[in-house]
Amino acid sequence: MAQGFLAKRVEYCRKILNGTITGPEADSIFVFIAAAPLDENGDVDYTNPDVLQGCNPGWGHSIRPQEMLNDAAQARDDPQLRPEFFQKSLNVFTAALRAWFDVEEFRRSDSRYDWTLEQLRKLPVKWYGGTDLSKLHDLTAACLFGNYKGVDILITHAWFPRIAAVEKAQQDQIPLFGWQEDGWLSIVEDKVLNYHEVVNWYKKFRADGFKIKRIGHDRKFAREYYLEMKREHFPVKDQPQLFTRKSEGFRYLEASAKRGTLYYLHSEALEYCVQNVKAVEKADDMIFYEKIDAHRRIDLFDAGVFAACAYLEDLEPAAKAASVSHWFSSDDDKESEE
């Protein structure tokens, strides 16, 4: 989904039309949107004359139908022409076409739950961490993942150095200071990120009673952070950023959102990152994913994937232990029966 001012305004207007936003302010705005609908896969039926007419109120007057049909045929035969055709003739943000996820699925799932941090702290949950560190002075993200009675919970936070925040917020249209006001991000005073900030975040949650079982991280990107985490006695698991390993966490979060069992404390920062994920399916349903373009960020989603991978990798030993325990108890039952 696009992130500029116009895109946000259009999204706001759509919410007025579907009744999500109501009240005097909504009633004072007249909304008319002529845009091609996206199907459940995010595709546009752009050669359908009815769709073309619906997007162009001047159809048959200022818009010559045959010329529009010819342009649609050219866009069908030449993929390089499609982005401009979609934007100018169908009023579709092309970023939405390239995004892998439908963020509304995430929002619907998240809206089903409303636990606070205080309530989560008291739940009998094992928490798994995931950290995505910036190389110098960009967005850094961390996530705690827990599963409670079938609900997958993501607690996320991000950091950004102040010296680059104003420039990046304007240049890349990232609402960093809005996230800061809402508590999803911390602006740090250093020129580059001090990884001690991230370590302190995990320490705070541990001190508050969150039982952290394991934290996943690719240590080749920040050995200092890795060593500090070890000094603080956090169980850090080395997780190289291989798409074959990340695919499992990616698919898990995708499936959880579709089932309606994913809760992320209503974080708009995470939703922003989810909307910027572009993915390609490889062999055996493996997923290679990256950000839609260089000006977007997916770091909070990446941290969630790392945390989910740490959780999933811990399931296998637990399942094996349970299987062995069951095997021994079965033998004991047989002996007692004899």
Stockholm file with secondary structure:
# STOCKHOLM 1.0

chainA/1-338         MAQGFLAKRVEYCRKILNGTITGPEADSIFVFIAAAPLDENGDVDYTNPDVLQGCNPGWGHSIRPQEMLNDAAQARDDPQLRPEFFQKSLNVFTAALRAWFDVEEFRRSDSRYDWTLEQLRKLPVKWYGGTDLSKLHDLTAACLFGNYKGVDILITHAWFPRIAAVEKAQQDQIPLFGWQEDGWLSIVEDKVLNYHEVVNWYKKFRADGFKIKRIGHDRKFAREYYLEMKREHFPVKDQPQLFTRKSEGFRYLEASAKRGTLYYLHSEALEYCVQNVKAVEKADDMIFYEKIDAHRRIDLFDAGVFAACAYLEDLEPAAKAASVSHWFSSDDDKESEE
#=GR chainA/1-338 SS CCCSHHHHHHHHHHHHHTTSSCSHHHHTCCCCCCCCCCCTTSCCCTTCHHHHHHHCTTBTTTBCHHHHHHHHHHHHHCGGGHHHHHHHHSCCCHHHHHCSSCHHHHHHHHTTCCCCHHHHHHSCCEEEEEEECCSSSSCEEEEEEEEETTEEEEEEEEEEEHHHHHHHHHHTTCCHHHHHHHTSEEEESSSSCCTHHHHHHHHHHHHTTCEEEEEEECGGGCHHHHHHHHHTTCCEEECCCCHHHHHHHHHHHHHHHHHTCEECTTCHHHHHHHTTEEEEECGGGCEEEEESSTTCCCHHHHHHHHHHHHHHHHHHHHHHHHHHHHHHHHHHHHHHHC
#=GC SS_cons         CCCSHHHHHHHHHHHHHTTSSCSHHHHTCCCCCCCCCCCTTSCCCTTCHHHHHHHCTTBTTTBCHHHHHHHHHHHHHCGGGHHHHHHHHSCCCHHHHHCSSCHHHHHHHHTTCCCCHHHHHHSCCEEEEEEECCSSSSCEEEEEEEEETTEEEEEEEEEEEHHHHHHHHHHTTCCHHHHHHHTSEEEESSSSCCTHHHHHHHHHHHHTTCEEEEEEECGGGCHHHHHHHHHTTCCEEECCCCHHHHHHHHHHHHHHHHHTCEECTTCHHHHHHHTTEEEEECGGGCEEEEESSTTCCCHHHHHHHHHHHHHHHHHHHHHHHHHHHHHHHHHHHHHHHC
//
